[in-house]
């Protein structure tokens, strides 16, 4: 069964995004064993090779969690966001997360950004629920992550064992709900 078919009809955009992000993350073990096939393999590989924020956008777009004319299946880079300009995803006044307790309460399927003290977007993921996130290239903020490959990770480690990883001590977590909005 194709991963995309796991999304129930009538699910909200946020739930659609969470379910797809989670299903692709769970497919990592099948990919590592060489048993992921067809469209699921193609989707896993595409997400795994993208820049983290492009992968989060593409996953939300594939799940019909967002509507964005700049995102399409033919490209792997989108002119929607960059390290220096991420307001199309997070808005002008993004919500901040300052503790693991707040992280646990973020809405499902939302975009999660990790912004340096200099205002540069270091990383982007999708929140699943209870502080778990999905994305790729997450090793810049979470030590248990891999450089390549879409995966599910415990983002709360940012506040605990990884609080001094790279520039995490001067990094702020921001988020924006996925609600079917036009980006």
C-alpha positions as CSV (number, residue, x, y, z in Angstrom):
1,X,0.0,0.0,0.0
2,X,1.3,3.4,-0.9
3,X,2.2,5.7,2.0
4,X,0.1,8.6,0.6
5,X,-3.0,6.3,0.7
6,X,-2.7,6.1,4.5
7,X,-4.2,9.6,4.8
8,X,-7.9,9.3,5.6
9,X,-10.4,11.3,3.6
10,X,-11.7,14.3,5.5
11,X,-8.5,14.7,7.6
12,X,-7.6,18.3,8.4
13,X,-4.5,19.8,6.6
14,X,-2.5,19.6,9.8
15,X,-3.4,15.9,10.4
16,X,-2.7,15.1,6.7
17,X,0.7,16.7,7.1
18,X,1.5,14.8,10.3
19,X,0.3,11.5,9.0
20,X,2.4,11.7,5.8
21,X,5.5,13.0,7.7
22,X,5.2,10.2,10.2
23,X,4.6,7.5,7.6
24,X,7.6,8.5,5.6
25,X,9.7,8.5,8.8
26,X,8.5,5.0,9.6
27,X,9.5,3.9,6.1
28,X,13.2,4.7,7.0
29,X,13.7,1.1,8.3
30,X,12.3,-0.4,5.0
31,X,14.6,1.9,3.1
32,X,17.6,0.8,5.1
33,X,16.7,-2.8,4.5
34,X,16.3,-2.2,0.7
35,X,12.6,-3.2,0.8
36,X,11.0,0.2,0.1
37,X,9.6,0.2,-3.5
38,X,7.8,2.2,-6.1
39,X,6.3,5.6,-5.3
40,X,7.2,5.2,-1.6
41,X,10.8,4.8,-2.4
42,X,10.8,7.7,-4.8
43,X,9.1,10.0,-2.2
44,X,11.5,8.9,0.6
45,X,14.5,9.5,-1.6
46,X,13.3,12.9,-2.8
47,X,12.6,14.1,0.7
48,X,15.9,12.8,1.9
49,X,18.0,14.6,-0.6
50,X,16.3,18.0,-0.2
51,X,17.3,20.9,2.0
52,X,15.5,20.5,5.3
53,X,13.0,23.4,4.7
54,X,12.3,22.4,1.2
55,X,11.6,18.8,2.4
56,X,9.2,20.0,5.0
57,X,7.4,22.2,2.5
58,X,7.2,19.4,-0.1
59,X,5.9,16.9,2.5
60,X,3.2,19.4,3.6
61,X,2.4,20.1,-0.1
62,X,2.2,16.4,-1.0
63,X,-0.2,15.8,2.0
64,X,-2.3,18.8,0.8
65,X,-1.6,20.5,4.1
66,X,-0.5,23.7,2.2
67,X,-1.2,25.3,-1.1
68,X,1.9,26.8,-2.7
69,X,2.4,27.5,-6.4
70,X,6.2,27.5,-6.0
71,X,6.2,23.8,-4.8
72,X,6.0,21.1,-7.5
73,X,7.1,17.5,-8.1
74,X,9.7,18.5,-10.8
75,X,12.0,20.4,-8.5
76,X,13.9,19.7,-5.3
77,X,14.6,23.4,-4.4
78,X,11.8,25.9,-4.0
79,X,12.0,29.8,-3.9
80,X,9.8,29.8,-0.8
81,X,12.3,30.1,2.0
82,X,16.0,30.3,2.7
83,X,18.2,30.6,5.7
84,X,17.8,34.4,5.6
85,X,14.2,34.6,4.5
86,X,11.7,32.3,6.1
87,X,8.7,34.5,6.7
88,X,6.5,32.8,4.1
89,X,6.4,29.8,6.3
90,X,6.7,31.3,9.8
91,X,5.2,34.7,9.3
92,X,6.5,38.0,10.6
93,X,6.0,37.3,14.3
94,X,6.4,33.5,14.7
95,X,5.4,31.7,17.8
96,X,8.4,30.7,20.0
97,X,9.1,27.6,22.1
98,X,11.3,28.0,25.1
99,X,10.9,24.7,26.9
100,X,10.3,21.0,26.3
101,X,6.9,21.4,27.9
102,X,5.9,24.0,25.3
103,X,7.3,21.7,22.5
104,X,5.0,18.9,23.6
105,X,2.0,21.2,23.2
106,X,2.7,22.4,19.7
107,X,0.0,21.6,17.1
108,X,0.3,18.4,15.0
109,X,1.7,18.9,11.5
110,X,3.2,22.3,12.2
111,X,6.4,23.7,10.7
112,X,9.2,23.9,13.3
113,X,12.1,26.2,12.7
114,X,15.4,26.4,14.6
115,X,16.7,30.0,14.3
116,X,20.2,31.2,15.3
117,X,20.8,34.2,17.5
118,X,21.7,36.1,14.3
119,X,18.2,35.4,12.9
120,X,19.3,32.7,10.4
121,X,17.1,29.6,9.9
122,X,19.4,26.7,10.8
123,X,16.9,23.9,10.4
124,X,13.3,23.1,9.7
125,X,11.1,20.0,10.6
126,X,7.5,19.0,10.9
127,X,6.0,18.4,14.4
128,X,4.2,15.1,14.7
129,X,2.9,15.2,18.3
130,X,4.3,15.2,21.8
131,X,7.5,16.8,20.8
132,X,8.4,14.2,18.1
133,X,9.4,15.7,14.8
134,X,10.1,14.5,11.3
135,X,12.6,15.8,8.8
136,X,16.0,15.3,7.2
137,X,19.5,16.6,7.8
138,X,18.5,17.1,11.5
139,X,22.0,16.3,12.8
140,X,22.7,20.1,13.0
141,X,20.4,20.3,16.0
142,X,19.8,16.8,17.3
143,X,22.7,14.4,17.9
144,X,20.7,11.2,17.3
145,X,19.9,12.3,13.8
146,X,21.5,11.4,10.5
147,X,22.9,13.7,7.9
148,X,20.8,12.1,5.2
149,X,17.4,10.4,5.4
150,X,13.9,11.5,6.4
151,X,13.4,10.3,10.0
152,X,11.4,10.7,13.2
153,X,13.2,12.3,16.1
154,X,12.6,13.4,19.7
155,X,13.0,17.2,19.4
156,X,12.8,17.6,23.1
157,X,16.5,16.5,23.2
158,X,17.2,20.0,21.9
159,X,16.5,21.3,25.5
160,X,18.3,18.4,27.2
161,X,21.3,16.4,26.0
162,X,21.7,18.5,22.8
163,X,21.4,22.0,24.5
164,X,25.0,22.7,23.7
165,X,25.2,20.9,20.3
166,X,26.6,23.2,17.6
167,X,24.9,26.6,18.3
168,X,21.8,25.2,20.1
169,X,22.5,27.3,23.2
170,X,21.8,30.5,21.1
171,X,19.1,29.0,18.9
172,X,15.3,29.7,19.3
173,X,12.6,27.3,18.2
174,X,9.8,28.8,16.3
175,X,6.7,27.3,14.8
176,X,3.7,28.0,12.5
177,X,0.6,25.8,12.2
178,X,-0.2,24.1,9.0
179,X,-3.8,24.9,8.3
180,X,-4.2,24.5,4.6
181,X,-2.9,28.0,4.1
182,X,-1.5,29.5,0.9
183,X,2.2,29.9,1.2
